[in-house]
Amino acid sequence: MLEAALALAGLAVLTFAPGFLVRAAGIARLRRSSRGVLVLTYDDGPNAPAPTPQILELLARRGARATFFLVGECADANRELCARMAREGHDLAAHGYRHRHGWLDPLRAIGDVGAGIRAIAPYRSGRPIYRQPYGKSTLWTLLAGVHAGAAPVWWTLDSCDSREELPGLESVVERVEQEQGGIILMHDYKREAGSPGARFTLELTGRLLDLAQRRGWRVCTVSELLAGSAAQPAAGSA
Ligand SMILES: [Zn+2]
């Protein structure tokens, strides 16, 4: 009985501890490399008619590119939109096929990582990157990423644009300014165009591009940041 309990406890530590440790080390590394750089990221899309197309139109007007962490089943349902995103120079990354939670649904989350990475393969070249849904990794989801040859990515600042009670826009812009840029987590899951959440994400995107321009930060994608080539000039003011 005691042996079984100890084995179970050991398995739990082995499963969950790497998720914490790899995440802490990964975020620290991303924080260092993204100082003076703005990396816009959007999770849970793509979704049409809103909000992904509106985000793409704003980015095109501003001459900026972003990283979209796509849910595989949304990507498969919106192939034309994915092709457009790739054509417009955005960085298409994986976010699970069915957005399985690594801790609450740990067994199904393992296969979900690989399926999500396979779903975005047609839209990118080079090493795939993925962000675990809810940021909740385990040893097994991390190994699934390694098996698929993909790099795990987190964020350095959560815009909280998915909260029911949205934060003040100014407070988010101030936090990004204090932290001198970073990898900003935003969302393009299905929302009505013009809904408070969709409007918040759009307005925040514009305000962050203004901030990057004012401060002379580079704007680049996650893949460019990881490759050490944050080469895109600060966003234009159009
Ligand atoms: Zn998500």
Residues whose N, C-alpha, C, O or C-beta is under 5 A from the ligand:
A	BS01	ZN	D43 D44 P133 Y134
